[in-house]
Amino acid sequence: MLAYNHGPYIAQAIQSILDQKTDLDYELVIGEDCSTDNTRAVITSFKERYPEKIRVIENTTNVGMHENFLRTLFSCTGKYLCICEGDDYWEHPDKLNIQYQFLESHPDYVLVCGNHKKYIHNEKRFERGDSVSVKDHDISFEKLTRFNCITTATIMFRNVLKRSDFADDFYSIISCDWYMHMKLLNHGKIRYLNYVFAVYRINDGSINGRTNRLAIAKKEMDFLQLVKTGSLLALDNNKKEQLETSIIFKHYDLATAHALNRNRKEAIGLCLHAFKNRPFSKEGFVSLVKTSIQIISPGFFQALRSAKRKAVMAE
């Protein structure tokens, strides 16, 4: 568990781990990165009550998200690892049992993840993560490069990575977990199970809450370009083609972000570039239409998205 200025949420996050209904021997390792609020005091209170379950990595100076991630990750000694950041929490009391049993019985899989709910903190409402109609499935390299489709708080994975797997380029990427998931693909397959395992909180301190859409899209494009170098994962010809397709579609995300900022010229240029490279793709045509609507009439596009969200929530 990574913790930094999570005072209002950290107690719920820790308690959700302790509430697991399991006989498994587990330890909660918390990386506390010199918070300026009461986060450390709350953690200390839990540690005093559960000294056999909780171990705290207390940084003496603030080292930042990436270094805190690595310090905490490589302080863990279990056969399997899970991650839950200090502003998220686990929803399913049998999360550990379900995922442990899966990995024990499927040695060719390196990671198992699942569904989640989003909590929009400022609006005090929940949103469904994936639809109930989504079935259990393997998460392919293609899907993982299209977007960071794995919710970190839902995962369990084999403890197979080394500190040397994380090169200097790790410190420049937007998402620590996305980098790690790519590295884990070198060791096996990834499975999605449609259990709601966790709640992902979106607030002013989260990546989605503090960074605008354009900045996120640019950082994600940078990450795909890093994957393209082959330094994270060995790329055969099939993976290279899938990655190129993902990069093309990331141009649509950039176009949409520019449209939201009223940068229509940039949005149109990116949209046409993407479509020109995949002119006969059904998915490309749909993306072209969606992005064009966003460019021409942002209000109408947002109304469509709102209607779709309500339909999903009504399922």
N, C-alpha and C positions, 0 to 999 in steps of 0.2 A: 504494500500500500504506500503510495506516494502522498505526502501531506505538505501543503504549504498554504497558509492562510485559509484553512478550511474550518475555522472555528464553528460556524453555524451548522456544519454538516458532519464533522468527523465522528461524533458520537454515534450517529445513525449508521455510518459506514462500518465502524468497528463492531457495533452490536450485531449487525447483519451477518458478520462472519462468525461471531460467537454463537449465534442462534442456529447454526447448521446442525441438523439432526444426523449425526454420524458418529461411528466408532473409530473412524480413521484418526491416526496420529498426525496432527497438523500444527503448524506454527504460523503465527501472523507476524511478519517482519514489516515494520513501518519505517520508512525513510522520511524523517522530519527535517525540512530544509530551512531552519531558522525563521520560522513564521514570526510575524510582527503582531499577531493577535493571540488569542488564548488556545491555539491549536495544540501546542506542546503541553500545556497544563492539562487539557482534556485527555491527551494520550497518556500522560504520566499517571493520571487517575485510574485509567483502565489497566495499565501495566501493574500498578500496585495491587489491584484486585485479581488480576489473572497473570501472575508472574510466570507460570508454567506454559502459558499460551502465547504471550506477546513479547517480542524483542524489538527494541527501538534503535535505529541507526540515527544518532543525533549529530548532524553536521555542525561544526563549530563556526562556520561561515556559510552564507548562502552560496551554493554551488550551481544552482540553476536546474531546470527540468531534466536536461539530458544527462548530466553527471549524476544527479540524484537517482534517476532511473537505473543507471548502470550500477551504482554503489549498492542500491537496494536489491536489485536483481541478483547480483553475484554474492550477496550475503545470504541468500537462500540456499539450503542444502537438501531440500526434499527431492524425492524421485520425480514428482510432478509439481508444477508451479501454476499459480493463478495470480491475476492482477486485479485490484480494485482500487481506483484512486479515491482520495479522501472526500471527494464531493459526490461520489456515486455510492450505490449500495446494492447488496444482493437481495433478490426478491424470492428466489426458490429455496426452501429450507433443505432440499435434497440435492442441491447443485453439486457438492463435492462427491456424493455417492454415485450419482448418475454419470458424471464425467470420468471419475476414477474407474468405474466398471467398464465404460466404453474403451478407454485406453488400455486397460489390462487385457481386454479380449480382442483388441484390434492392433497388433504390434506394428502394422504398416502405416498407422496414422500417428502424426506427431502432435497434432493439436485438435481439440474439439471446442466448438463455440456454440452460440445459440441466439435466441431471440431476446429482446429487451423492450422496455418501455422508456420513453423520453419524458422527463419532467421539465417543463418550461417554467423555471423558477419565478421569473418576474411576472408571469401570467397565472402562476399557481394552477397549472393544469397538466394532465398527462396526455401523451400521444402514443399510440401503438407503434412499435418498431416495425417489424415485418408482419404482413397479413397472416391470419390463421391458416390461410390456404397454402402458404409456403410449406413445402414438404422437406423432410430431411434430405440433405444432398451434400455432395463434395463441393468444396469451394476451389475452383480452378485457378490457375495462374492468370488466365485471361480476366476472370472476374475480379481478382485481387488487384490487377493493374488498372482496371477500369475506374475503380474507386476503393477507398479503404472501407471495405464492406464488413469487417469484423469489429464488433463492439467489444472493447478491451475488457470490460467488467464481466463478460460472459465466458472468458476463455479458461481452459486448462491445457497445459502443454508439457511435453517431456523436458526434463532438465538436461539438455544436450548442448546448449550454446556455451561458448567461451568468451572471455573478455576480448580476446583477439579478433573475434568475429565482427566487432564494432570498430570500424576504422574512423579516422578523423572526419570523414564525410558525414558520419552519423550526427555530429553536432550542428550541422547546417540544415537538417531536414525538419519538416513541419511536425511529423508524427513519429514518436519513438516506437510505437507499437507496429506501425506499418513497415518500418525498416526491419523490425524483429520478425514479423510474419514472413517476410520475403526470405530471411535467413533460415527460418524453420523449414521452409519448403525444400531445402537441401536435404532434409532428414526424413521426410515422409509426407503423407497427404493430410489434408485438413477437412474435417467433417462439421457440418452444421446440423444441429438438432433443434427442432422447433419447440423448445421449452422457453418460457420467459424467465431467464436466469437472473436478470439484473435490471436496475433502473439507472439510466444515464441522465445526469442532471445538466441542463443547459442554463448557464448563468453568466454573469458578466466576467467571471474568471476563467471560463472554459474557452477552448480554442474557437468554437463557433460563436461564443458570446462576445469575445474581445476583438476578433479580427474580421474585417469586411470580406465579402464574397470574392472580390477581385484578388486580394492578397492571398487568400486561401488557394484559389485556382492557380495563381502563379507559382506558389510553393509546391503544389501538387504536380504541376508540369515539371518543375525542377527535379522532383523526386523521380518521376518517370524517366527523365533524361539520365539520372544516376543509375537506375535499373538497367538502362540501355547499355551502359558500359560493361555490364557483366560482372561487376564487383560484388554484387549481393547474391546473385544466383546464376548458375551456368545456363546459357541461353542456346538452345538448338534452333534450327530454322523455323520450326513451328512456333516456338515462344517468341522469336524475333518478330514474326508476322503479327502475332496477337498483340505484342507490345506496340508495334507501329499503329495498329488499329486503335488501341487505347489512347495513344498520343493524339491521333486525329480527332477522336471524340472529346479529348480534353480541350481542344480548340473551341468546341461548342460551349463548354463550361466558361471559358474565358470570354467568349462572345456574350453570353448571358450576363456575366458579371459586368462587362462594359456597358451593356444595355441598361442595367440597373443604375449605373452611374451616369446615364444619359450620354455616353460616349458612342454615338451611333456609328460614326465612321469606322472606328476600330472594331466595333461589333460586327458590322457588315463585312469588313475585310476578313476577319477570322472565320466567319460563317461560310463565306464563299470559298476560302482556302480549304476548309474541312470538307465541304461538299464536293469540291473538285477532285479531291483525293479518294472519295468513296461515292461516286455519282450514282451507282446502281444498287446501292445497299438500301434495303428497306429501313433499317435502323437509322441510316444516314439521312434518308428522306424525312423520317419522323422528327429527327433532331433538327433538321433544317426548318421544318414547319414550326416547331415549338420555339426555336430561337428567333425566327422571323416575327412571330406573334409578340414575343417579348420585346423585340426592338421597336416594332410599329406601335404596339399598344400595351405597355406594361400593366396598366390597370386591368385590362381584360384578362391578361395572362394570370395575374394574381387572383382574380375572381375564379378562374378555372381551377387553379391550384387549391383554393380554399374549398371549392365544391368537392374536389376529389378527396381532400383531407376529411371532410365531413362524412363522405360516403364510406371511407375506410374505417373511421371511428364508429360508424353505425353497424359494421359487420358483426 
